[in-house]
């Protein structure tokens, strides 16, 4: 067998209770195939972390799962529903998925509270009082209740990112997607977001994350998947993939991470 055959050690997501299933997903941008027959299953309450070099397909996969990009081939199922069926209403699907980007994307002209309650009020038609009560519950939980009336430019990067995550959680999603949520933060602020994600893991939130922060992956992942050329090359527990990688490409990637001081 080639040394670059995918390695499948560690716990695979079970067939029963699967929240997300990707089968044979392909995505091209021009002549570049970013996802090359990608397969992944994420079980309920599981936290799966995607690692890999820039361009390996991590962010593209998250955008495909949230239907921000159309797949060229393959299928994606959410709770057994074929969400890449062209007849599906993408807005209805997105109500069940929370997505947080690295760049916060808070509305600068709205207060923290209004940022968090905008979707519940406008999309879900929840009355303002109920939406604000739900939002304040989340903001209190992450230590930001006193910032509810502040505007984003008055917050630190870590606080803004926590608000962005709260905004994604307030609609009670089945699946939370986090795309490099710590990469834009100063090192001393990463811990704020890490603590929040660890708490969500303790609550049983099903999450799929992309990150370059291996310390982050070690602390929150049930399973780590190393992506290369648009597919999973190696997967397993954090101890297996990050501590004892079997594939040469995985080892090379982690060596570069070590040299950059991020492992």
Protein Blocks (a to p, Z undefined) as FASTA:
>chain_A
ZZkbccfedjdddfehpabdcehiacdehjbcfbgoiacdddehiacddeddehilpmmm
mmmmnopaccfbdcddeehiafkbmkbcfklmmmmpccddfklopafkbcfklmmmmmmm
mmnopafklmmmmmmmmmmmnopmmmmmpcfklpcfklmmmmmmmmmmmnopabdcdehk
llmpcfklmmmmmmmmmmmmmnopacddddfblklmmmmpmbdcddeehiafbgcdfklm
mmmcfbfklmmmmmmmmmnopZZ
